[in-house]
Amino acid sequence: MKTEEFDFNVDSRIMPHDPVELRGKSRDSGRMIVLDRSTSKIKHTVFTSICDYFRPGDLLVLNDSYMLSNTLWFQSASESTQVTVYGHEADGTATVGIKSKQLSVKPGLILRSSDNGRLTCSFIEPQPDELWKARFDPIELLVPTLDQYGERLDKTVPLNPTQWKSQPQAYRSVYAKAPGSLEIPSAGLHFSQELLSQAAAKGVEMAYITLHVGATEVYAVRHISAEEVENHKVRSEYFEVGDKAATQINRARAEGRRVIAVGTTVMRTLESLTVNRESKALIEAQAGWTDLYIYPGFNFKVVDVLLTNLHRPRSSHIVLTAAFAGKDFVMRSYDEITEMGGYEFDMFGDSMLIV
């Protein structure tokens, strides 16, 4: 399938740089477009109406990961430089970017953290898009050092550094508890505690999994530059599905209840668990890595409903939604969005519900 089929007019697109709460509104106040696959109808509404689309017995699966700072200062002799972590790999290495005009970066370079002298960063080999494969040692110090001393450097949607430090809760979902993402799992940002309580009162069950968002969210990775979508690749990301969540998902599927994925992170995690298995195979509790890339033609076995944000043209995310709802249907919805105007895109933007 040609990647150009996932282009659309972006002239009316709005891309906020701050969470909605820091713009004077409630987190559940955004707009929502609903795609009904059974009728091929599109409805424009608001996120506070989402419980109208839930049924008693639905299982709402949520990603409880939250975003860390991604950048630390490192030293090489007298030279200080910033290293930005974009993702982790299954082999214990990381994908990083380095910001230095004077330092000669080459394989074998070792830098030491300016904030924690025990933490080092060793550069292994260059990667596409001016990134590097590197190794942090000891790796278990990286997350707490980022959490305590880190800054945010973001090329596509720069965050306000003062607000990021002073109001971190605005940048994470109300149910987040697991630090580790390097970009925001954004679909869950829309839920207020009040809306979740409304869903529970309606008989909606909730399950929590973890996927730490990494290099798949880097623009150079999620933007598809290949002519054919099938030739694109995403990076590996770490996930955990515990015993309780696995039991809840298996029970819902056995009883014919809908499984609702809140975000592409949840979609990729759940569908990864049944790749190369029978469609009715039980999901097993596990922790691991997924590099699952979902594009049209994919056979979905777990997820029945998807909540996601509004995505950029030619992105792996919009291709995933097209795989789930159908390319023509999804692209027709984006035509309506851009014709109407006023919709907000990307991680702090509005949402799409596909039922």
PEMO-V39751 format. One record per residue. RES is the residue in one letter. SS is DSSP state (H for helix, E for strand, C for the rest). PHI is phi in whole degrees, -180 to 180 (none if undefined). Layout:
RES&SS&PHI  RES&SS&PHI
This chain:
M&C&none  K&E&-73  T&H&-62  E&H&-63  E&H&-70  F&H&-108  D&C&-86  F&C&-155  N&C&-68  V&C&-111  D&C&-60  S&C&-94  R&C&-71  I&E&-113  M&C&-125  P&C&-65  H&C&-100  D&C&-132  P&C&-58  V&H&-62  E&H&-64  L&H&-86  R&H&-112  G&C&84  K&C&-126  S&C&-79  R&C&-67  D&C&-99  S&C&-92  G&C&-73  R&E&-83  M&E&-143  I&E&-108  V&E&-113  L&E&-109  D&E&-98  R&C&-69  S&C&-74  T&C&-116  S&C&60  K&E&-102  I&E&-119  K&E&-128  H&E&-104  T&E&-146  V&E&-123  F&H&-65  T&H&-63  S&H&-91  I&H&-61  C&H&-64  D&H&-64  Y&H&-99  F&C&-90  R&C&-119  P&C&-56  G&C&97  D&C&-57  L&E&-110  L&E&-93  V&E&-103  L&E&-120  N&E&-95  D&C&-91  S&E&-76  Y&E&-133  M&E&-80  L&C&-96  S&C&-61  N&C&-123  T&E&-132  L&E&-129  W&E&-87  F&E&-127  Q&E&-121  S&E&-135  A&C&56  S&C&-97  E&E&-95  S&E&-106  T&E&-150  Q&E&-96  V&E&-118  T&E&-107  V&E&-94  Y&E&-105  G&E&-177  H&E&-111  E&C&-117  A&C&-63  D&C&-86  G&C&90  T&C&-91  A&E&-137  T&E&-100  V&E&-133  G&E&-121  I&E&-127  K&E&-112  S&C&-156  K&C&-91  Q&C&-104  L&C&-78  S&C&-87  V&C&-93  K&C&-152  P&C&-55  G&C&100  L&C&-64  I&E&-122  L&E&-114  R&E&-117  S&E&-60  S&C&-74  D&C&-102  N&C&-140  G&C&-62  R&C&-80  L&C&-92  T&E&-120  C&E&-128  S&E&-107  F&E&-86  I&E&-104  E&E&-159  P&E&-70  Q&E&-123  P&C&-60  D&C&64  E&C&63  L&E&-103  W&E&-132  K&E&-88  A&E&-140  R&E&-131  F&E&-96  D&E&-142  P&C&-76  I&C&-62  E&H&-69  L&H&-86  L&H&-66  V&H&-62  P&H&-64  T&H&-71  L&H&-61  D&H&-64  Q&H&-88  Y&H&-117  G&C&-71  E&E&-121  R&C&-110  L&C&-122  D&C&-132  K&C&-77  T&C&-91  V&C&-130  P&C&-64  L&C&-90  N&C&-73  P&H&-64  T&H&-69  Q&H&-67  W&H&-59  K&H&-79  S&H&-88  Q&C&-134  P&H&-62  Q&H&-63  A&H&-68  Y&H&-99  R&C&-139  S&C&-70  V&C&-69  Y&C&-106  A&C&-67  K&C&-147  A&E&-113  P&E&-71  G&E&160  S&E&-73  L&C&-105  E&C&-137  I&C&-80  P&C&-73  S&C&-87  A&H&-60  G&H&-74  L&H&-61  H&H&-72  F&C&-78  S&C&-90  Q&H&-63  E&H&-64  L&H&-66  L&H&-65  S&H&-66  Q&H&-62  A&H&-63  A&H&-63  A&H&-64  K&C&-82  G&C&100  V&C&-83  E&E&-92  M&E&-126  A&E&-128  Y&E&-123  I&E&-124  T&E&-129  L&E&-134  H&E&-85  V&C&-66  G&C&-131  A&H&-68  T&H&-62  E&H&-88  V&C&-64  Y&H&-54  A&H&-66  V&H&-93  R&H&-78  H&E&-74  I&C&-92  S&C&-95  A&C&-66  E&C&-68  E&E&-112  V&H&-62  E&H&-66  N&H&-92  H&C&-83  K&C&-136  V&C&-110  R&C&-90  S&C&-73  E&E&-137  Y&E&-86  F&E&-136  E&E&-139  V&E&-124  G&C&-81  D&H&-59  K&H&-63  A&H&-63  A&H&-61  T&H&-64  Q&H&-61  I&H&-66  N&H&-62  R&H&-66  A&H&-62  R&H&-65  A&H&-65  E&C&-93  G&C&74  R&C&-91  R&C&-76  V&E&-103  I&E&-108  A&E&-91  V&E&-93  G&C&105  T&H&-66  T&H&-64  V&H&-68  M&H&-56  R&H&-65  T&H&-65  L&H&-65  E&H&-72  S&H&-63  L&C&-72  T&C&-120  V&C&-61  N&C&64  R&C&-128  E&C&-62  S&C&-61  K&C&-99  A&C&-62  L&C&-67  I&C&-80  E&C&-107  A&C&-60  Q&E&-166  A&E&-123  G&E&-177  W&E&-125  T&E&-128  D&C&-121  L&C&-64  Y&C&-113  I&C&-103  Y&C&-141  P&C&-50  G&C&108  F&C&-67  N&C&-98  F&C&-78  K&C&-120  V&C&-119  V&C&-85  D&C&-108  V&E&-139  L&E&-128  L&E&-107  T&E&-147  N&E&-87  L&C&-89  H&C&-110  R&C&-79  P&C&-62  R&C&57  S&E&-104  S&H&-63  H&H&-72  I&H&-69  V&H&-66  L&H&-62  T&H&-64  A&H&-67  A&H&-64  F&H&-83  A&H&-108  G&C&101  K&H&-60  D&H&-63  F&H&-65  V&H&-65  M&H&-69  R&H&-64  S&H&-67  Y&H&-70  D&H&-62  E&H&-65  I&H&-59  T&H&-73  E&H&-69  M&H&-71  G&C&74  G&C&87  Y&C&-76  E&E&-105  F&C&-108  D&C&73  M&C&-68  F&C&-108  G&C&-100  D&C&-83  S&E&-128  M&E&-131  L&E&-113  I&E&-113  V&C&-112
